[in-house]
Amino acid sequence: MNAPPTGQPATPACLHAAFCSILPRILLHGEVVFRGLRCPDRKEEALAELTALCWLWFIRLAAQGKDATQFPSALATYAARAVRAGRRLCGQERSRDVLSPVARHRHGFVVEPLPAATRRSYEDVYTSVGGQRGLDAFEERLRDNAVTPPPDAAAFRIDFPSWLCTRAERDRRLIADMMLDERTLDLAERYGLSPARISQLRREFMDDWLLFCGDREPDRPWAPA
């Protein structure tokens, strides 16, 4: 950047031209620093914030009589470090906001969307007898449910399929029929069991589910309240 005459500030056009001369080096540095961002939108946003901070600091240094074109790498390094720490041109990201990349990086967690549906695979539903009838009976329990709090409902949608995977195939079919409010006598006839055994299995399934969720101690049987 050509220094203006003593006592005269650089014009905006001169500042802009000088900054544009080092902008490719700044962006190249940003590409290296943010290469781990897989989302194109997040990477583009990070590069934009990097450019904005460099421009802001470039102007401030020029006001102090310093020529930042002499150290563009240092300028880009500090700006990239600030962006990674959550610094933005207009404020700072909240470190306690779960949707903030800074919070996820600092506390070591990820935010992922819930599956659009917890339905079983196409083959599991349409190649087995009664598969269509028992399709996602537990989702019907959550539909239009104004009683279950949203966090509990979300946890159930995640935990219940995982728990079902711990049971045998016959148990999974039996559980699906139980959730459809099938009568004990009908279930006993369908699965070749006695009504007493069906009632016993209801308690065993409930006991195992509570154990899976951590709501019951392993050596303490479940009892209705």
Summary of the structure (lengths in Angstrom):
residues: 225
radius of gyration: 30.7
end to end distance: 79.1
largest distance: 100.9
contacts: 514
relative contact order: 0.06
helix: 59%
strand: 2%
